[in-house]
Amino acid sequence: MASGAEGKTVPDCENALEWVQNDKRRFLHAVYRVGDLDRTIKFYTECFGMQLLRKRDVPEEKYSNAFLGFGPEDSHFVVELTYNYGVDKYDIGAGFGHFAIASEDVYKLVETIKAKGGKITREPGPVKGGTAVIAFAQDPDGYLFELIQRGPTPEPLCQVMLRVGDLDRSIKFYEKACGMKLLRTIDNPAYKYTLAMMGYADEYETTVLELTYNYGVTEYTKGNAYAQLAISTEDVYKSGAAVELVTKELGGKITRQPGPIPGINTKITSFLDPDGWKVVLVDNSDFLKELGL
Ligand SMILES: N[C@@H](CCC(=O)N[C@@H](CS)C(=O)NCC(=O)O)C(=O)O
């Protein structure tokens, strides 16, 4: 250590990184834009069986939100739909993959979706190169939902899939900056891709971030439809310090320094991962206050 000042900085940073690993975190919601809130609410409730949990209108900012999921927001991952007044179309881009819904009977779910007029882009059957039964449904804005057959689970809204250009770099980023665990990797050489399942608990009990690396593809278009993944934290300031440090090593950048959002007072910090995917860390007790808990 060359100077006393450096000697002081380094241990603080190390503490922040270590702290992240013990922080109490959970996936809160995925935020994305839709062209017609009522149309999407109807689709998700009728086709997927989600519940409409809350709605809010923010006329001064010309947008509305609707929150939907399979259980209350204090214990479940949900989708936060954003409708911007007057905008009825978005570009999803090539990088966003899908959300996933676990179902005990994908065949039956597909029949329900079809009966309600929903679009199935891939019929149910074993995944190419594997055995898990899957199907794909497409919502009215074009977002894909993978339907995955599995036993009963407390969290049917089970994945957010994003494509990344360097899987090792992303795994390190989400481990160090977000405190996630690498739960599983799956290499599928026949179809030239590798997946990494990342999260905070068992893959079949909670939502995971599924990172997909397609051999040789290092960049994707992002469009303007999918916005961000929100994760809870006990301390946005310590979280921000850790993210700052990790971005220096692995790329990405802080887009909002830790602090309260004016008007709402919920403390957050947001940042981009090395591929440009946005994550927002939200103070857990402020979030519970927002829910009225
Ligand atoms: N090239 C694919 C790689 C990921 C992939 O193929 N995932 C599996 C699900 S884990 C899939 O979509 N399989 C298509 C199928 O089985 O029809 C992508 O970028 O989406």
The ligand as a MOL file (V3000), in Angstrom:
LIG
                    3D

  0  0  0     0  0            999 V3000
M  V30 BEGIN CTAB
M  V30 COUNTS 20 19 0 0 0
M  V30 BEGIN ATOM
M  V30 1 N -30.3100 -19.5520 -29.3540 0
M  V30 2 C -31.1900 -19.6130 -28.2240 0
M  V30 3 C -30.4660 -20.2450 -27.0540 0
M  V30 4 C -31.3230 -20.4690 -25.8430 0
M  V30 5 C -32.2880 -21.6300 -26.0590 0
M  V30 6 O -32.3080 -22.2790 -27.1160 0
M  V30 7 N -33.0760 -21.9160 -25.0220 0
M  V30 8 C -34.0030 -23.0250 -25.0760 0
M  V30 9 C -34.8020 -23.0750 -23.8160 0
M  V30 10 S -33.8080 -23.3310 -22.3940 0
M  V30 11 C -34.9640 -22.8640 -26.2220 0
M  V30 12 O -35.4910 -21.7680 -26.4270 0
M  V30 13 N -35.1860 -23.9330 -27.0130 0
M  V30 14 C -36.0500 -23.8470 -28.1380 0
M  V30 15 C -36.8350 -25.1120 -28.3250 0
M  V30 16 O -36.5900 -26.1080 -27.6350 0
M  V30 17 O -37.7020 -25.0700 -29.2000 0
M  V30 18 C -31.6150 -18.2020 -27.8160 0
M  V30 19 O -30.7940 -17.2690 -27.8960 0
M  V30 20 O -32.7840 -18.0450 -27.3990 0
M  V30 END ATOM
M  V30 BEGIN BOND
M  V30 1 1 1 2
M  V30 2 1 2 3
M  V30 3 1 2 18
M  V30 4 1 3 4
M  V30 5 1 4 5
M  V30 6 2 5 6
M  V30 7 1 5 7
M  V30 8 1 7 8
M  V30 9 1 8 9
M  V30 10 1 8 11
M  V30 11 1 9 10
M  V30 12 2 11 12
M  V30 13 1 11 13
M  V30 14 1 13 14
M  V30 15 1 14 15
M  V30 16 2 15 16
M  V30 17 1 15 17
M  V30 18 2 18 19
M  V30 19 1 18 20
M  V30 END BOND
M  V30 END CTAB
M  END
